[in-house]
Amino acid sequence: MPLKRIHIGPWKISCDPEETQAIYAKIVHGNPEVCRCWGCLNFAVVRKEVHPPSAVSVFEQLGIDLYKETDLLHVDVGVYRGWYHFIGRMEYGGHEAVDIGNYYKLDVTDAVERSSKLFGNLPVAQINFLAREVRWTLSSPESDEFLEDSDEEAISDDTAYNTV
């Protein structure tokens, strides 16, 4: 199938949203649920409020499942960096992050980090986000330590790894 051309902010992107959606449908969990450090688990709880509507719209246009980050880093107190992959490539627009409000930035690149094997030999690009002022909701102090089995009760019932 030929790639669809879309404009997102300063970027012109060729993408295949339908095939990207088909690949995301095969992925069971996003990185926060796989990592299970406190920082990632907190992100999983507040994920829906972290991404502003304009970012969600971008992800939808590219066929990305918001709940299945390729990777996520808890960078500092209230600060997260993460990325998603999609089938396609950036035609032009530069690699500078664009501030889209709510302490949130996006950038697109063809320099892909740790792509899923599910993408095979297809052309893959990456969209990165940087979110600041992310609230901490877990009963544990903000940290990147890993969850222990005895800590399960500290996590809200609405965490994404319980509902995926």
SULTA-V281763 format. One record per residue. N is the residue number from 1. OMEGA is omega in degrees with one decimal (999 if undefined). BURIAL is + if it has 24 or more other C-alpha atoms within 12 Angstrom, else -. D_CENTER is the distance of its C-alpha to the mean C-alpha in whole Angstrom. Layout:
n:N omega:OMEGA burial:BURIAL d_center:D_CENTER
n:N omega:OMEGA burial:BURIAL d_center:D_CENTER
This chain:
n:1 omega:178.5 burial:- d_center:25
n:2 omega:-180.0 burial:- d_center:25
n:3 omega:177.7 burial:- d_center:22
n:4 omega:178.3 burial:- d_center:22
n:5 omega:178.0 burial:- d_center:22
n:6 omega:174.3 burial:- d_center:20
n:7 omega:176.3 burial:- d_center:20
n:8 omega:-177.0 burial:+ d_center:17
n:9 omega:-178.7 burial:+ d_center:18
n:10 omega:-172.7 burial:- d_center:20
n:11 omega:167.8 burial:+ d_center:18
n:12 omega:-172.0 burial:- d_center:20
n:13 omega:168.0 burial:+ d_center:18
n:14 omega:-175.7 burial:+ d_center:19
n:15 omega:175.4 burial:+ d_center:17
n:16 omega:-176.0 burial:+ d_center:18
n:17 omega:-178.0 burial:+ d_center:16
n:18 omega:179.6 burial:- d_center:18
n:19 omega:175.9 burial:+ d_center:18
n:20 omega:177.5 burial:+ d_center:14
n:21 omega:-179.7 burial:+ d_center:14
n:22 omega:178.7 burial:- d_center:17
n:23 omega:178.8 burial:+ d_center:15
n:24 omega:178.5 burial:+ d_center:12
n:25 omega:179.4 burial:- d_center:15
n:26 omega:-179.6 burial:- d_center:16
n:27 omega:-175.1 burial:+ d_center:13
n:28 omega:-174.9 burial:- d_center:14
n:29 omega:170.7 burial:+ d_center:11
n:30 omega:-177.6 burial:+ d_center:8
n:31 omega:-178.8 burial:+ d_center:8
n:32 omega:-179.8 burial:+ d_center:9
n:33 omega:179.0 burial:+ d_center:12
n:34 omega:-177.6 burial:+ d_center:13
n:35 omega:179.1 burial:+ d_center:14
n:36 omega:167.3 burial:+ d_center:15
n:37 omega:-178.1 burial:+ d_center:16
n:38 omega:-179.5 burial:+ d_center:17
n:39 omega:179.9 burial:+ d_center:14
n:40 omega:179.3 burial:+ d_center:11
n:41 omega:175.6 burial:+ d_center:14
n:42 omega:179.1 burial:+ d_center:14
n:43 omega:179.8 burial:+ d_center:10
n:44 omega:-179.8 burial:+ d_center:10
n:45 omega:-173.9 burial:+ d_center:14
n:46 omega:-173.8 burial:+ d_center:13
n:47 omega:-175.8 burial:+ d_center:9
n:48 omega:-178.7 burial:- d_center:11
n:49 omega:-178.0 burial:- d_center:13
n:50 omega:-176.3 burial:+ d_center:10
n:51 omega:177.9 burial:+ d_center:9
n:52 omega:-178.7 burial:+ d_center:12
n:53 omega:-179.9 burial:- d_center:14
n:54 omega:177.0 burial:- d_center:14
n:55 omega:178.5 burial:+ d_center:10
n:56 omega:178.0 burial:+ d_center:10
n:57 omega:177.7 burial:- d_center:13
n:58 omega:-179.7 burial:+ d_center:12
n:59 omega:179.7 burial:+ d_center:9
n:60 omega:178.9 burial:+ d_center:12
n:61 omega:-178.5 burial:+ d_center:14
n:62 omega:-179.4 burial:+ d_center:12
n:63 omega:-176.4 burial:+ d_center:12
n:64 omega:173.9 burial:+ d_center:9
n:65 omega:-177.7 burial:+ d_center:8
n:66 omega:-174.5 burial:+ d_center:6
n:67 omega:-175.1 burial:+ d_center:7
n:68 omega:177.9 burial:+ d_center:6
n:69 omega:173.7 burial:+ d_center:4
n:70 omega:177.2 burial:+ d_center:6
n:71 omega:179.8 burial:+ d_center:7
n:72 omega:177.7 burial:+ d_center:7
n:73 omega:173.1 burial:+ d_center:10
n:74 omega:-168.4 burial:+ d_center:12
n:75 omega:-175.7 burial:- d_center:14
n:76 omega:179.1 burial:- d_center:17
n:77 omega:178.1 burial:- d_center:18
n:78 omega:-175.5 burial:+ d_center:16
n:79 omega:178.7 burial:+ d_center:14
n:80 omega:173.0 burial:+ d_center:10
n:81 omega:179.5 burial:+ d_center:8
n:82 omega:177.9 burial:+ d_center:5
n:83 omega:178.1 burial:+ d_center:5
n:84 omega:174.9 burial:+ d_center:5
n:85 omega:175.2 burial:+ d_center:9
n:86 omega:177.6 burial:+ d_center:11
n:87 omega:179.4 burial:+ d_center:15
n:88 omega:178.9 burial:+ d_center:17
n:89 omega:175.4 burial:+ d_center:17
n:90 omega:178.9 burial:+ d_center:18
n:91 omega:173.7 burial:- d_center:21
n:92 omega:177.3 burial:- d_center:22
n:93 omega:177.5 burial:- d_center:20
n:94 omega:-176.4 burial:- d_center:20
n:95 omega:178.3 burial:- d_center:17
n:96 omega:177.5 burial:- d_center:18
n:97 omega:179.0 burial:- d_center:15
n:98 omega:178.2 burial:+ d_center:16
n:99 omega:-180.0 burial:- d_center:16
n:100 omega:175.4 burial:+ d_center:15
n:101 omega:179.3 burial:- d_center:17
n:102 omega:179.1 burial:- d_center:16
n:103 omega:-171.4 burial:+ d_center:16
n:104 omega:178.4 burial:+ d_center:12
n:105 omega:175.3 burial:+ d_center:12
n:106 omega:166.7 burial:+ d_center:11
n:107 omega:-178.2 burial:+ d_center:12
n:108 omega:-179.7 burial:+ d_center:12
n:109 omega:170.9 burial:+ d_center:14
n:110 omega:177.7 burial:+ d_center:16
n:111 omega:-170.8 burial:- d_center:16
n:112 omega:176.3 burial:+ d_center:14
n:113 omega:172.3 burial:- d_center:13
n:114 omega:178.8 burial:- d_center:13
n:115 omega:177.0 burial:+ d_center:13
n:116 omega:176.2 burial:+ d_center:13
n:117 omega:-179.4 burial:- d_center:17
n:118 omega:179.1 burial:- d_center:17
n:119 omega:176.7 burial:+ d_center:16
n:120 omega:-178.9 burial:- d_center:20
n:121 omega:179.1 burial:- d_center:21
n:122 omega:176.1 burial:- d_center:20
n:123 omega:-175.9 burial:+ d_center:19
n:124 omega:173.3 burial:+ d_center:15
n:125 omega:-173.6 burial:+ d_center:13
n:126 omega:171.9 burial:+ d_center:10
n:127 omega:-177.0 burial:+ d_center:8
n:128 omega:172.5 burial:+ d_center:7
n:129 omega:172.9 burial:+ d_center:7
n:130 omega:-178.1 burial:+ d_center:10
n:131 omega:178.0 burial:+ d_center:10
n:132 omega:178.8 burial:+ d_center:14
n:133 omega:177.0 burial:- d_center:16
n:134 omega:-175.6 burial:+ d_center:14
n:135 omega:177.6 burial:+ d_center:17
n:136 omega:-175.6 burial:+ d_center:18
n:137 omega:-177.1 burial:+ d_center:19
n:138 omega:-179.3 burial:+ d_center:20
n:139 omega:177.4 burial:- d_center:24
n:140 omega:174.4 burial:- d_center:23
n:141 omega:-179.6 burial:- d_center:23
n:142 omega:-179.6 burial:+ d_center:20
n:143 omega:176.5 burial:+ d_center:20
n:144 omega:177.0 burial:+ d_center:18
n:145 omega:-177.3 burial:- d_center:21
n:146 omega:178.8 burial:- d_center:20
n:147 omega:173.1 burial:+ d_center:21
n:148 omega:-177.9 burial:- d_center:24
n:149 omega:-178.6 burial:- d_center:26
n:150 omega:-176.8 burial:- d_center:28
n:151 omega:-174.9 burial:- d_center:25
n:152 omega:-176.8 burial:- d_center:24
n:153 omega:179.9 burial:- d_center:26
n:154 omega:-176.6 burial:- d_center:24
n:155 omega:-179.8 burial:+ d_center:21
n:156 omega:178.2 burial:- d_center:21
n:157 omega:-176.6 burial:- d_center:21
n:158 omega:177.7 burial:- d_center:18
n:159 omega:-174.5 burial:+ d_center:16
n:160 omega:-176.1 burial:+ d_center:13
n:161 omega:175.5 burial:+ d_center:15
n:162 omega:-174.3 burial:- d_center:18
n:163 omega:-177.7 burial:- d_center:17
n:164 omega:999 burial:- d_center:15
